[in-house]
C-alpha cells in the first residue's frame, strides 16, 4: 500500500510512467528480500536499453512479475488482469503507469489494446511484458496464445523469450506463504521480427513457446 501510494504521487509530475516503473522495481526488490528470495539472472546483457522489446515469459506464480521487475534492466509495461485495475492503489498505479488490461470477453477491444501496445513500443521504445499462457499454471506450462507474437510483429520489435524457474516452488498457486529460495530468470536471444507479417505470428508464437519450454524444462500441455 505504501509503495502504491508513492507510485500515485510520483505520477502527478511524471506522466510517462518512468518513475513509477522505478518505484515498482524497488517494491519488487523489497518483496523478494522480505521473502528471503534470491534472484539469479542470466542473459540480461542481450538487451539494449535503447530499444523496445516484447518480453514473453512463462507464468507459474505471483512471484513472476516481481522477479522480472527486479531483474530486467528495461523500462517496460505489462498486461494485467482487468480486475486488478479496480483494486484501490494497485489499480491506480497500473493505470497511471501505462500498463494495459487483458480483455478476454471482447475481441474487438482486445485487438485495440494490442494495437496500443504495439504503437507504444514503436513510438516510445518502451518494452511490453506478456504471459501468453493466459494465466498462472499450477503444475505445467500451457500452450501460448498468439497475442505476444501479434504485438511483436505489429510493432516491428524483437520478441524475447524469458524462462522463469522455481517461482512456482517459491509461491505456489493457492498459497499465501512465500518460501525462501532462489529464482532463476533466463533471458533468451531476441528474435527479430523485421520482414515478418501477421501471417507469421503462429510460427513466431511456436518458436517463443519452444524456447521458453526448453529453458524451464516443461512441455506445454493443453487444459
Secondary structure as a PSIPRED ss2 file (coil, helix, strand):
# PSIPRED VFORMAT (PSIPRED V4.0)

   1 X C   1.000  0.000  0.000
   2 X H   0.000  1.000  0.000
   3 X H   0.000  1.000  0.000
   4 X H   0.000  1.000  0.000
   5 X H   0.000  1.000  0.000
   6 X H   0.000  1.000  0.000
   7 X H   0.000  1.000  0.000
   8 X H   0.000  1.000  0.000
   9 X H   0.000  1.000  0.000
  10 X H   0.000  1.000  0.000
  11 X C   1.000  0.000  0.000
  12 X C   1.000  0.000  0.000
  13 X C   1.000  0.000  0.000
  14 X C   1.000  0.000  0.000
  15 X C   1.000  0.000  0.000
  16 X C   1.000  0.000  0.000
  17 X C   1.000  0.000  0.000
  18 X H   0.000  1.000  0.000
  19 X H   0.000  1.000  0.000
  20 X H   0.000  1.000  0.000
  21 X H   0.000  1.000  0.000
  22 X H   0.000  1.000  0.000
  23 X H   0.000  1.000  0.000
  24 X H   0.000  1.000  0.000
  25 X H   0.000  1.000  0.000
  26 X H   0.000  1.000  0.000
  27 X H   0.000  1.000  0.000
  28 X H   0.000  1.000  0.000
  29 X H   0.000  1.000  0.000
  30 X H   0.000  1.000  0.000
  31 X H   0.000  1.000  0.000
  32 X H   0.000  1.000  0.000
  33 X H   0.000  1.000  0.000
  34 X H   0.000  1.000  0.000
  35 X C   1.000  0.000  0.000
  36 X C   1.000  0.000  0.000
  37 X E   0.000  0.000  1.000
  38 X E   0.000  0.000  1.000
  39 X E   0.000  0.000  1.000
  40 X E   0.000  0.000  1.000
  41 X E   0.000  0.000  1.000
  42 X E   0.000  0.000  1.000
  43 X C   1.000  0.000  0.000
  44 X H   0.000  1.000  0.000
  45 X H   0.000  1.000  0.000
  46 X H   0.000  1.000  0.000
  47 X C   1.000  0.000  0.000
  48 X C   1.000  0.000  0.000
  49 X C   1.000  0.000  0.000
  50 X C   1.000  0.000  0.000
  51 X C   1.000  0.000  0.000
  52 X C   1.000  0.000  0.000
  53 X E   0.000  0.000  1.000
  54 X E   0.000  0.000  1.000
  55 X E   0.000  0.000  1.000
  56 X E   0.000  0.000  1.000
  57 X E   0.000  0.000  1.000
  58 X C   1.000  0.000  0.000
  59 X C   1.000  0.000  0.000
  60 X C   1.000  0.000  0.000
  61 X C   1.000  0.000  0.000
  62 X C   1.000  0.000  0.000
  63 X H   0.000  1.000  0.000
  64 X H   0.000  1.000  0.000
  65 X H   0.000  1.000  0.000
  66 X H   0.000  1.000  0.000
  67 X H   0.000  1.000  0.000
  68 X H   0.000  1.000  0.000
  69 X H   0.000  1.000  0.000
  70 X H   0.000  1.000  0.000
  71 X H   0.000  1.000  0.000
  72 X C   1.000  0.000  0.000
  73 X C   1.000  0.000  0.000
  74 X C   1.000  0.000  0.000
  75 X C   1.000  0.000  0.000
  76 X E   0.000  0.000  1.000
  77 X E   0.000  0.000  1.000
  78 X E   0.000  0.000  1.000
  79 X E   0.000  0.000  1.000
  80 X E   0.000  0.000  1.000
  81 X E   0.000  0.000  1.000
  82 X H   0.000  1.000  0.000
  83 X H   0.000  1.000  0.000
  84 X H   0.000  1.000  0.000
  85 X H   0.000  1.000  0.000
  86 X H   0.000  1.000  0.000
  87 X C   1.000  0.000  0.000
  88 X C   1.000  0.000  0.000
  89 X C   1.000  0.000  0.000
  90 X H   0.000  1.000  0.000
  91 X H   0.000  1.000  0.000
  92 X H   0.000  1.000  0.000
  93 X H   0.000  1.000  0.000
  94 X H   0.000  1.000  0.000
  95 X H   0.000  1.000  0.000
  96 X H   0.000  1.000  0.000
  97 X H   0.000  1.000  0.000
  98 X C   1.000  0.000  0.000
  99 X C   1.000  0.000  0.000
 100 X E   0.000  0.000  1.000
 101 X E   0.000  0.000  1.000
 102 X E   0.000  0.000  1.000
 103 X C   1.000  0.000  0.000
 104 X C   1.000  0.000  0.000
 105 X C   1.000  0.000  0.000
 106 X C   1.000  0.000  0.000
 107 X H   0.000  1.000  0.000
 108 X H   0.000  1.000  0.000
 109 X H   0.000  1.000  0.000
 110 X H   0.000  1.000  0.000
 111 X H   0.000  1.000  0.000
 112 X H   0.000  1.000  0.000
 113 X H   0.000  1.000  0.000
 114 X H   0.000  1.000  0.000
 115 X H   0.000  1.000  0.000
 116 X H   0.000  1.000  0.000
 117 X H   0.000  1.000  0.000
 118 X H   0.000  1.000  0.000
 119 X H   0.000  1.000  0.000
 120 X H   0.000  1.000  0.000
 121 X H   0.000  1.000  0.000
 122 X H   0.000  1.000  0.000
 123 X H   0.000  1.000  0.000
 124 X H   0.000  1.000  0.000
 125 X C   1.000  0.000  0.000
 126 X C   1.000  0.000  0.000
 127 X E   0.000  0.000  1.000
 128 X E   0.000  0.000  1.000
 129 X E   0.000  0.000  1.000
 130 X E   0.000  0.000  1.000
 131 X C   1.000  0.000  0.000
 132 X C   1.000  0.000  0.000
 133 X C   1.000  0.000  0.000
 134 X C   1.000  0.000  0.000
 135 X C   1.000  0.000  0.000
 136 X C   1.000  0.000  0.000
 137 X C   1.000  0.000  0.000
 138 X C   1.000  0.000  0.000
 139 X C   1.000  0.000  0.000
 140 X C   1.000  0.000  0.000
 141 X C   1.000  0.000  0.000
 142 X C   1.000  0.000  0.000
 143 X C   1.000  0.000  0.000
 144 X C   1.000  0.000  0.000
 145 X C   1.000  0.000  0.000
 146 X C   1.000  0.000  0.000
 147 X H   0.000  1.000  0.000
 148 X H   0.000  1.000  0.000
 149 X H   0.000  1.000  0.000
 150 X H   0.000  1.000  0.000
 151 X H   0.000  1.000  0.000
 152 X H   0.000  1.000  0.000
 153 X H   0.000  1.000  0.000
 154 X H   0.000  1.000  0.000
 155 X H   0.000  1.000  0.000
 156 X C   1.000  0.000  0.000
 157 X C   1.000  0.000  0.000
 158 X E   0.000  0.000  1.000
 159 X E   0.000  0.000  1.000
 160 X E   0.000  0.000  1.000
 161 X E   0.000  0.000  1.000
 162 X E   0.000  0.000  1.000
 163 X E   0.000  0.000  1.000
 164 X E   0.000  0.000  1.000
 165 X E   0.000  0.000  1.000
 166 X C   1.000  0.000  0.000
 167 X H   0.000  1.000  0.000
 168 X H   0.000  1.000  0.000
 169 X H   0.000  1.000  0.000
 170 X H   0.000  1.000  0.000
 171 X C   1.000  0.000  0.000
 172 X C   1.000  0.000  0.000
 173 X C   1.000  0.000  0.000
 174 X C   1.000  0.000  0.000
 175 X C   1.000  0.000  0.000
 176 X C   1.000  0.000  0.000
 177 X C   1.000  0.000  0.000
 178 X C   1.000  0.000  0.000
 179 X C   1.000  0.000  0.000
 180 X C   1.000  0.000  0.000
 181 X E   0.000  0.000  1.000
 182 X E   0.000  0.000  1.000
 183 X E   0.000  0.000  1.000
 184 X E   0.000  0.000  1.000
 185 X E   0.000  0.000  1.000
 186 X E   0.000  0.000  1.000
 187 X E   0.000  0.000  1.000
 188 X C   1.000  0.000  0.000
 189 X C   1.000  0.000  0.000
 190 X C   1.000  0.000  0.000
 191 X E   0.000  0.000  1.000
 192 X C   1.000  0.000  0.000
 193 X C   1.000  0.000  0.000
 194 X C   1.000  0.000  0.000
 195 X C   1.000  0.000  0.000
 196 X C   1.000  0.000  0.000
 197 X C   1.000  0.000  0.000
 198 X H   0.000  1.000  0.000
 199 X H   0.000  1.000  0.000
 200 X H   0.000  1.000  0.000
 201 X H   0.000  1.000  0.000
 202 X H   0.000  1.000  0.000
 203 X H   0.000  1.000  0.000
 204 X H   0.000  1.000  0.000
 205 X H   0.000  1.000  0.000
 206 X H   0.000  1.000  0.000
 207 X H   0.000  1.000  0.000
 208 X H   0.000  1.000  0.000
 209 X H   0.000  1.000  0.000
 210 X H   0.000  1.000  0.000
 211 X H   0.000  1.000  0.000
 212 X H   0.000  1.000  0.000
 213 X H   0.000  1.000  0.000
 214 X H   0.000  1.000  0.000
 215 X H   0.000  1.000  0.000
 216 X H   0.000  1.000  0.000
 217 X C   1.000  0.000  0.000
 218 X C   1.000  0.000  0.000
 219 X C   1.000  0.000  0.000
 220 X C   1.000  0.000  0.000
 221 X C   1.000  0.000  0.000
 222 X C   1.000  0.000  0.000
 223 X C   1.000  0.000  0.000
